[in-house]
Amino acid sequence: MKILVMSDSHGDTDSMLLAIRRTIPELILHLGDHDDDCDLTRAMFPQIPIRSVRGNCDAWSNNQDEEIFSLDGKLLFMTHGHLYGVKTGTETIVGAAKAKGADVLLFGHTHIPCYETADGIVLINPGAIGRGRDRNAKTYAVLELKNGAVTCEIKSIDES
């Protein structure tokens, strides 16, 4: 299964739409900060299911702060990350993911992409699809779940 993972769109729906067109995913996950940007993507791509969680800039959102669900035999834990202090490290959020039995941890908030393994859990932060205060490159992740394997590639909108 090919999954497009985005976070911190901050109103940049053009970049979101471009990532969707480039990836053609089977599922889209939005990790918060302007999760209402998903409304346009739902309208433009009604055939692609979208799941999203609330970030620290989503006070008006009716979404949950986190979701945990199974896909292709893997348990995924998605959250924005601000409630776990991810800007100062991943120890707390990795502990939460481990306590939930997660195989894959998806979080944003830092605007810094990462794809690594910690304590047996795959950590994926797609970075920010919309530029934030720090002006990092606009990035997203393409997560693949296939035959029990988890692979991920961090991509930049600026790549041709």
Phi, psi and omega in degrees: 000131178262125185236128174268124181245124180228155177210161171052055180285330175047041176088359182272072181288335178300316179293323177299313181297321178296317178298320179295315180296323179289325188269322187049064185280166173270342181207145175241133175242127177245125188263023172099172189069089184077051178297344176290347173299339179292340179301317179292318180294325176296321180291320183282329183229066185296342181280348182256118178295144180231132173241140179215154176238164182277138175252184181291343177261015185243044183304329182277351188288145173267359179289163177280163176286337180205158175223147173228130185203161181259139172218131176047042176079007179243142177264120182254136176242117180241136180202163179287319176113341183297329180285351180246010175062039186294343178289345178250004178144168184253003184303314182294315183289325176295320176299319178295317179297318179296317179297331180274354181078020184289144172268327184230131177248123180243123180211163178232230174076322184279340186067011181246116181293147172207150174214106183205174176242135177221126177055036178081005182247134176280123178257130177226123170238115184285358187079206181247125176284336174246145181292134177256198180302327186276352175060029175295163176300151178281116185230162177209170180239144172247111182259133177238130173245117184208124177052040178083357180262147177242122174230156182211147174227129175271129182236157178248140175298329183287347176288145178270000000 
